Amino acid sequence: MLVVEVLSPSTAAYDRGEKFDAYRLLPTLQEYLLVDPAARRCDLYRRGADGLWVLHPGAPEQGVHFASVGLKLDGTRLWDEVPPVTAEAGAAR
C-alpha cells in the first residue's frame, strides 16, 4: 500500500525515475513517499481512483498525511530526529 524512500544524492534520480516506474506496476501500491532529508521536505505520490498518480509536494518541514494507512505526521514529529544539513555537510556529499 505504501512505500517510503529516503533520498540520498547518489540514489535520488533512480528513486524518482526507474524505481518509481517499477513500483507503479504493483497493483496494491497506493502511495509513494520520497523523503529528502537535505531539503527537509517530502513529495508524496498518490494513486487516484482513475489509476493516475498525482504528486502532493510538501513544503520544507511540513508534515505528511498517508491516506492509505490513515496516518498523519506533523512536521515536528516527522523531522524531530533528523539533524539539519549544514552547508559544510552538504558540500561533503
N, C-alpha and C positions, 0 to 999 in steps of 0.2 A: 504493500500500500504506500509506503513512504521510504525514500532513500535520502540520506543526508550525506553530503560530501563536504569535507573541509578542504578548501583550496590551498595550494602552495604554488609558488611561482613556477615550479617545474611541471606541475600537473594541471594547472588551470585551463589551458586551452583544450587538453584532452577531455577533462571532466565536462566542459561546456559543449564540446563537439561530439567526437566519436563515441565517448562513453554514454552521453545522453541519448544519442541515436540508438544505441543498443538497448538502453533502459526503456525507451518508448515502445519497444516491441513487447514488453511484459504487459499482458492484459490486465493484471491486477494492480499495476502501479498507478497511483492517483496523484502523488506529489513528489517532486524532486527539489530538494533544497541545496543550494550552493552557499556555503558559508565562507566569507572572505575575511579572515582574522586581521589582515593588514589594514583593510579599509573599514573593518568593524561593521560590515553590512551583510545582508542575506538577500539572495534572489530566489524566490520560490516559484517554481513552475507547477501549475495545477492543470490536470486534465479536465476539460469541461464535459458537460453532458453530450455534446456533439463529437467528442473524441479529440478535439483540438486542444493543444497545450497553450496556456496563457501565462505570461510572465507577470508576477506580482513582485516588483522590485521593492526592496526595503531601504529606507534611509539609514545612514550611519547610526549605529547604536539603537536602532528601533527593534522592537520585539517581532515575533512571528506567530501566526496562527495556522496550525495544522488542522484543516477541516477533516482530513482522512482519519485522524485518530482522536479528534476532539480535544486538542491540547493548545493552549495559548501560553506563550512565554513572553513576559515583558522584557524590554531591553536590559533592565538592570540585572535580571536573573540570567538572561542569555549570555551577557558579556562579563558577568561578575568575576569569573576566574580567568579571563583572557587578558593578559597584560597588553597594554597599548604598544604598538610598534613604534619605536623611536626612529629618527632619521638615520642614526648610526646602524641600528639593527636592520632597517630596510635596505641600506646600502650594502650590507654584508651578504645579502641574499644574492 
